[in-house]
């Protein structure tokens, strides 16, 4: 991984949005909701006021509008502060 988050930031790879509903109806890209969970890929070292609780490999839930989207090598990622993460699942 070429990206190393700074301070209390984490790099998350969002989970893939579901393609079908229970009835087998295919959902178009424009109607798909953004996934609200993902896997932590990399973490910063924390700050003197906030230690890093998250670690690479954790599966987390985050807010709908949390983070900044970026793309690297064709993969989509989110970078956000640890405080924007709601829970570890």
VMD Tcl script that draws the C-alpha trace (Angstrom):
set ca {
  {0.00 0.00 0.00}
  {1.41 3.37 -1.03}
  {-0.81 5.42 1.28}
  {0.09 5.89 4.94}
  {-2.54 7.89 6.87}
  {-1.25 10.58 9.21}
  {-2.17 11.27 12.83}
  {-5.61 9.85 13.73}
  {-6.75 9.05 10.19}
  {-7.64 5.62 8.79}
  {-7.83 4.29 5.23}
  {-10.93 2.16 4.60}
  {-11.91 0.03 1.63}
  {-15.72 0.18 1.46}
  {-17.69 -3.05 1.18}
  {-19.21 -3.81 -2.21}
  {-22.78 -2.52 -2.65}
  {-25.38 -5.23 -3.07}
  {-26.35 -5.97 -6.68}
  {-29.79 -7.55 -6.14}
  {-32.66 -7.36 -3.70}
  {-34.26 -10.41 -2.11}
  {-36.75 -10.76 -4.97}
  {-33.96 -10.89 -7.57}
  {-34.52 -7.38 -8.93}
  {-31.27 -5.85 -10.23}
  {-30.55 -2.44 -8.75}
  {-29.04 0.14 -11.15}
  {-25.87 1.96 -10.06}
  {-27.72 5.25 -9.65}
  {-30.11 3.74 -7.08}
  {-27.55 1.88 -4.99}
  {-26.91 3.17 -1.51}
  {-23.35 3.72 -0.40}
  {-22.18 0.91 1.85}
  {-21.75 1.96 5.46}
  {-19.17 -0.67 6.36}
  {-15.72 -1.52 5.16}
  {-12.31 -2.92 6.01}
  {-9.51 -0.88 7.53}
  {-6.49 -1.05 5.22}
  {-4.05 1.27 7.01}
  {-4.00 3.48 10.10}
  {-2.02 6.47 11.30}
  {-0.02 6.53 14.52}
  {-2.57 8.56 16.48}
  {-2.07 11.84 18.30}
  {-0.93 12.67 21.81}
  {-4.57 13.22 22.76}
  {-6.07 10.22 20.93}
  {-4.45 6.80 20.66}
  {-5.28 4.55 17.73}
  {-7.81 1.88 18.65}
  {-8.36 0.67 15.09}
  {-5.91 -1.59 13.31}
  {-5.53 -2.88 9.77}
  {-7.95 -5.73 9.09}
  {-10.79 -4.43 11.30}
  {-14.28 -4.35 9.78}
  {-15.98 -1.10 10.74}
  {-19.21 0.87 10.42}
  {-19.00 4.57 9.55}
  {-21.36 7.48 8.92}
  {-23.09 7.96 5.58}
  {-21.23 11.15 4.73}
  {-17.96 10.40 6.55}
  {-14.56 10.56 4.93}
  {-13.02 11.65 1.68}
  {-13.22 9.36 -1.33}
  {-10.09 8.57 -3.32}
  {-9.10 6.07 -5.98}
  {-5.78 4.23 -6.20}
  {-4.94 1.58 -8.81}
  {-8.61 1.29 -9.80}
  {-9.75 0.60 -6.20}
  {-11.95 3.02 -4.24}
  {-11.03 3.99 -0.69}
  {-12.18 6.37 2.02}
  {-9.86 8.26 4.32}
  {-11.38 9.59 7.55}
  {-10.61 10.38 11.15}
  {-10.86 7.56 13.65}
  {-13.61 9.53 15.43}
  {-15.80 9.25 12.28}
  {-15.87 5.46 12.70}
  {-18.97 4.40 14.61}
  {-18.18 0.77 15.54}
  {-15.97 -2.24 14.96}
  {-17.94 -5.30 13.83}
}
mol new
graphics top color blue
foreach p $ca { graphics top sphere $p radius 0.5 }
foreach p [lrange $ca 0 end-1] q [lrange $ca 1 end] { graphics top cylinder $p $q radius 0.2 }
display resetview
